[in-house]
Amino acid sequence: MDWSGLIAQIALRGDREAFRRLFEFFAPRVKGYLLRTGSSEAEAEEIAQETMIALWRKADRFDPATSGAVAWIYTIARNLRIDAVRRGRRAKRMLQDIEAEYRPEPVESTETTHGRSQEAAHVEVALQRLPVQQSEIIRLSFLEERPHSEIAALLGIPLGTVKSRVRLAINRLKELLDDLR
């Protein structure tokens, strides 16, 4: 069959008979291709229809010197499938964003809130019991979230000393917190 000739007839004269022949042959094959590439039945049917409509509308753009008719038709189908997948992903992301926007914040129980405030009080007491050098390092590192290199520059001490003091302070804090509980 001269598929290129049929596409040319559509491009030149809007030949419905040429389109019917192309449609009858390619629509089921394109649908099968789409099913094999992961499309659902409904999606494959829709994209196959869109492919054939694109063939009708773009027949004048077909250049047999560039590609064969079969490759051109399947390229249209492939591109439409890619577009459909992208649209689906965008829609899913938008829906997730909208749902996240309206999702209520989890409410902590009074018991949890009380437990957190007690824990914070214990940590504060334990920090006060640390030597000044260690409590200062812990506050800078964990409460102010400063990097160790910045703490070293701020305090004018070597980076290794900062790391050692952090390690010592954490170990001492663990002991103090265990005693407070």
C-alpha positions as CSV (number, residue, x, y, z in Angstrom):
1,M,0.0,0.0,0.0
2,D,1.3,3.5,-0.8
3,W,0.7,5.2,2.5
4,S,2.6,8.3,1.4
5,G,0.4,8.6,-1.6
6,L,-2.7,8.5,0.5
7,I,-1.4,11.1,2.9
8,A,-0.6,13.3,-0.2
9,Q,-4.2,12.9,-1.4
10,I,-5.4,14.1,1.9
11,A,-3.0,17.1,1.9
12,L,-3.9,18.1,-1.7
13,R,-7.6,17.4,-1.9
14,G,-8.9,16.5,1.5
15,D,-9.6,13.0,0.2
16,R,-11.9,11.3,2.7
17,E,-11.6,7.9,1.0
18,A,-7.8,8.1,1.5
19,F,-8.3,9.0,5.1
20,R,-10.8,6.2,5.6
21,R,-8.2,3.7,4.3
22,L,-5.5,5.1,6.5
23,F,-7.8,5.2,9.5
24,E,-9.0,1.6,9.1
25,F,-5.5,0.3,8.8
26,F,-3.6,2.5,11.3
27,A,-6.1,3.3,14.1
28,P,-6.2,-0.2,15.6
29,R,-2.4,-0.6,15.2
30,V,-1.7,2.7,16.8
31,K,-4.0,1.7,19.7
32,G,-2.2,-1.6,20.1
33,Y,1.1,0.2,20.2
34,L,-0.2,2.6,22.8
35,L,-1.5,-0.3,24.9
36,R,1.9,-2.0,24.7
37,T,3.6,1.1,25.9
38,G,1.5,1.3,29.0
39,S,-1.6,3.4,28.1
40,S,-4.9,2.4,29.6
41,E,-7.6,1.1,27.2
42,A,-9.5,4.5,27.3
43,E,-6.3,6.5,26.9
44,A,-5.0,4.4,24.0
45,E,-8.3,4.8,22.2
46,E,-8.3,8.6,22.8
47,I,-4.7,9.0,21.7
48,A,-5.2,6.8,18.6
49,Q,-8.2,9.1,17.6
50,E,-6.1,12.2,18.2
51,T,-3.3,10.7,16.1
52,M,-5.6,10.2,13.2
53,I,-7.1,13.7,13.6
54,A,-3.5,15.0,13.6
55,L,-2.8,13.0,10.4
56,W,-5.8,14.7,8.7
57,R,-4.8,18.2,9.9
58,K,-1.0,17.9,9.3
59,A,-1.1,15.9,6.1
60,D,0.4,18.9,4.2
61,R,3.4,18.8,6.5
62,F,4.3,15.2,5.8
63,D,7.6,15.0,3.8
64,P,8.2,11.5,2.4
65,A,11.8,12.5,1.8
66,T,12.3,12.9,5.5
67,S,10.5,9.9,6.9
68,G,8.2,7.1,5.8
69,A,4.5,7.4,6.4
70,V,4.4,4.6,9.0
71,A,7.2,6.2,11.0
72,W,5.5,9.6,10.7
73,I,2.2,8.3,12.0
74,Y,3.8,6.4,14.9
75,T,5.9,9.5,15.8
76,I,2.7,11.5,16.1
77,A,1.2,8.8,18.4
78,R,4.3,8.7,20.5
79,N,4.4,12.5,20.9
80,L,0.8,12.6,21.8
81,R,1.3,9.9,24.4
82,I,4.2,11.8,25.9
83,D,2.1,14.9,26.1
84,A,-0.7,13.0,27.8
85,V,1.7,11.5,30.4
86,R,3.1,15.0,31.1
87,R,-0.4,16.4,31.5
88,G,-1.3,13.6,33.9
89,R,1.8,14.3,36.0
90,R,1.2,18.0,36.1
91,A,-2.4,17.4,37.1
92,K,-1.4,15.0,39.8
93,R,1.2,17.4,41.2
94,M,-1.3,20.3,41.1
95,L,-3.9,18.1,42.9
96,Q,-1.3,17.1,45.6
97,D,-0.3,20.8,46.0
98,I,-3.9,21.8,46.5
99,E,-4.6,19.0,48.9
100,A,-1.5,19.9,50.9
101,E,-2.6,23.5,51.1
102,Y,-5.9,22.5,52.7
103,R,-4.7,19.7,54.8
104,P,-5.1,20.7,58.5
105,E,-2.0,20.9,60.6
106,P,-1.8,18.0,63.0
107,V,-2.8,19.1,66.5
108,E,-0.6,18.0,69.3
109,S,-2.4,16.7,72.4
110,T,-2.0,18.5,75.7
111,E,0.0,15.6,77.0
112,T,2.5,15.9,74.1
113,T,2.7,19.7,74.5
114,H,3.3,19.3,78.2
115,G,5.9,16.6,77.6
116,R,7.8,18.8,75.2
117,S,7.8,21.8,77.6
118,Q,9.0,19.5,80.4
119,E,11.8,18.1,78.1
120,A,12.8,21.7,77.2
121,A,13.0,22.6,80.8
122,H,15.2,19.6,81.5
123,V,17.5,20.5,78.6
124,E,17.7,24.1,79.9
125,V,18.7,23.0,83.4
126,A,21.2,20.5,82.0
127,L,22.7,23.3,79.8
128,Q,23.1,25.5,82.8
129,R,25.0,22.7,84.6
130,L,27.6,22.4,81.8
131,P,30.9,24.2,81.9
132,V,30.6,27.6,80.2
133,Q,32.7,26.6,77.2
134,Q,30.6,23.5,76.5
135,S,27.2,25.2,77.0
136,E,28.3,28.1,74.7
137,I,29.4,25.6,72.0
138,I,26.1,23.7,72.3
139,R,24.0,26.9,72.0
140,L,25.9,28.1,69.0
141,S,25.9,24.7,67.3
142,F,22.4,23.4,68.0
143,L,20.3,26.4,69.0
144,E,21.7,28.9,66.5
145,E,22.5,26.2,64.0
146,R,25.9,27.6,63.2
147,P,28.5,25.4,61.3
148,H,31.5,24.3,63.3
149,S,33.9,26.3,61.1
150,E,31.9,29.5,61.9
151,I,32.0,28.7,65.6
152,A,35.7,28.2,65.5
153,A,36.2,31.6,63.8
154,L,33.8,33.3,66.2
155,L,35.5,31.9,69.3
156,G,39.0,32.1,67.9
157,I,39.7,28.4,68.5
158,P,40.8,25.5,66.2
159,L,38.0,23.6,64.5
160,G,39.2,20.3,66.2
161,T,38.7,22.0,69.6
162,V,35.1,22.9,68.6
163,K,34.4,19.4,67.6
164,S,35.9,18.0,70.7
165,R,33.9,20.3,72.9
166,V,30.7,19.5,71.1
167,R,31.3,15.8,71.6
168,L,32.2,16.2,75.3
169,A,29.2,18.5,75.8
170,I,26.8,16.1,74.2
171,N,28.1,13.2,76.3
172,R,27.8,15.3,79.5
173,L,24.3,16.5,78.5
174,K,23.2,12.9,78.1
175,E,24.4,12.1,81.6
176,L,22.7,15.2,83.1
177,L,19.4,14.5,81.3
178,D,19.4,10.9,82.6
179,D,19.9,12.3,86.1
180,L,17.0,14.8,85.7
181,R,14.6,12.1,84.5
